[in-house]
Amino acid sequence: MAFEQRRERLVERLQARGTIEQASTADALRSVPRHEFVPPDKRGVAYQDRPLPIGSGQTISAPHMVASMIERLALEPGKRVLEIGTGCGYHAAVTAEVVGDENVYSVEYVPALADQARKTLTKLGYEIAIRTGDGHEGWPDHAPYDAAYLTCAAESVPPTVVEQIRPGGRVLAPIGDTRQQLVLLTVQADGGTTRETFEGVRFVRMQGE
């Protein structure tokens, strides 16, 4: 079966399960060739709904998680988004399909992953800005952002990242050690946040300080 057919069946399964509710999310997953972001020996299982290893002890997130995070952040065209943890670039590409690639800014701690993500994204025609560095610092040069998300688990949402989000904006992150929960913060006008907690998840640990 061709990759395009496998990708379409994946989207159909996620829609049937209720994971995808927005047409824009479904279109984004259909548009991004996940098999291009995984190692060659994993391409045969690229459209299974599960994480896959990408090297350097990191993983590509399961498609259902990417879709869920996009919808919980209420992303729309033109929204400026900060991603902490570029990895292979897949999540950034799906996000870019929703908001526009000029609106996605991503930070990756591992130089080799950042370099490979740039190459893959460029090959596919995306112009997503990627910085190699510590995600705890966010990326202040392009703040304020309308939303931010972490693709790695932290003990708490980095305060500097929250400070770079405009009032009314959202931050979504897996919080915890070996047992994590997906947490959504909404930034208030006074700089405080409201918190909403979702299901348990499993992400690789955030690197840096």
N, C-alpha and C positions, 0 to 999 in steps of 0.2 A: 504494500500500500504506500502511495506517495506521501511525503511529509505533509503536503497541504491537506490531504484527506484526513490524516491522523490529527492534525491540528484542529480541523473542523469538528471532528468527532469529540475531541477533548472539550471544546467550547460547548458543544451540545450537551455533554454529560454535566458540565458545571451549571449550565442553565437549568437542566432538569432537576438538579439537586437544590436549586435555589441559591447557589453560591454567587452567581452573576445575576444581578437585577437590572443593571443599566446597559442599554444598547451600546453606549460608548465603550464600556469595559469589554464587552464581547468583541466588538470590532477591533479593539486594541490587541487582544489576545490572538485574534485571527491574523492580524497584520505582522506580528513579530515571529520570525522563524526561530523558535527555541533551540532547534537542533544546531544552529550556528553558534550558540553560546556554550555548548558543552563539549568536552573532549571527544575526539573522533570515535573512541571505543564505546561511548555512551549515546551516540546518536540514534541507535536503534530503539532506545527507551526514552527518548527526549520528550515524547508526548504522553508518557505516563504521569499521573498527577502525584508526583512525589519529588522530594529534593534529590539532587544528584551531586556527587563530588566534582569540584572543578580545579582541585589542586591547592597547595598551600594550606591545607586543613580547612578549606572553606567549601561551601555548597551553593548551588543555585536553588532558590526557593521553589516549592511546589506551586504550580500555576494557580491552584485555588487560593493559596495564601496571598499571592500577588494581586489577584482580582479582589479579594476581600479587603486588603489594605487600601487599594485605590478607592473602593466605594465608601469605606469608613472615613476616609479623608475628604469625601465629597469633592473630588477633583473635577475641574471643568477646564475648557480651553482658556488659555491665557493665565492660569494660576501659576505662580512662581513656586517651585518645589525644591527643597533641599533633601538629598538622599545621603544617609550615612551608611557606608558600606556598599561600594559599587559592585564588588565581586566580579562576575563575568560581564555585567552590564545589562543582563536581561530585564531585571525589574525596572531599571532606568529607561530602557527602550519602550516597555509597555506603558510606563508613566508618560513618556514623551508622546506616544500616540494619542493620549488624552489631552494633555495640556500644551503640546508643541515642544519640539526638542530644544528650542531656544530658551525655554523656561525651566529646564531641569539642570540642577547643579549637584554634582555627586562627589563625595570624598571617600577615598580608599586608602587604608593603612598600608597594604602590601604593595610595594612598587611594581612587582611582576604582574599582579592582577590588574592594577591600574593600566599598565602598558598594554596588556592583552585586551582589556575592555575597550580601550581607545581604538585599537586596530579593528576589532570586530564591529564596533559601532560605526566607524568611518567606512568600512567595507560595505555596510548595509545602508549607508547614506544618512546616518544620524549625526547631528552636530551638537552633541551633549558635552557640556563642560565638566571635566574631571580633574580633581586636585588630589595629589598624593599627600597624605598627612593624617593627623590624629583627628578622628571624627568628633571627639569630645569638644573640639574648638569650633565645630561647625564650619561655615565659610562666610565670614562677616562682610567680605567685599561685595557680595550681591544681596545682602539683607536690605529690607525685611522680606521674608518669605510668607506666602499664604499657607504653606503646609510643609511639614518635614516628617520623615519616617526613618526608622532604624531597621536595617536588615540583619542586625546582630543584637544579642541580648546584653543588657546592661543592668547594673544594680538599681539604677534610677535614671530617669531621663536627664542627660547632661544639661545643667542650668544654662550654659552658654548657647546651646541650641535653642532652648526656649526663648532666650532673650532676643534671638534673631527672627522670631515669628511675630508678625503684626497682630494687633488686637483682633480677636475673632478668628484667628488662624488656629490650626490644629497640628498636634504632634502625635504620631502613633509609633509605639515601640514595644518590643517584647521585654518585660521586666522580670528579673529574678535570676537565680543561679541555675541549679540543675532543673528546677521546676519553674517555669515562666508563665506569665499571663500577658496577653496583649492589652496594653493600656493606651487610652486616648486622652490627651490633655487638650483642653480648649483654652487659649490665652485670653485673659480678660483685659479691659482697658487699663486697670491699675497695675498690670504686670503679673497678677496672680493667675492661677489656673483652676479650672474645674476638671474632675477626673472621672473617667468611665472605664470600667474593667470588663474585658471580654473573656473568651475561652483560653484554656491552657494551650501553650505552643512550645515548640522546641527549635531554637535557633543556635547557631554557633556563638561563642562568647565575643563580645566587643574587645578589640585590642586598643592599646594606647593607655593614657593616663587621664 
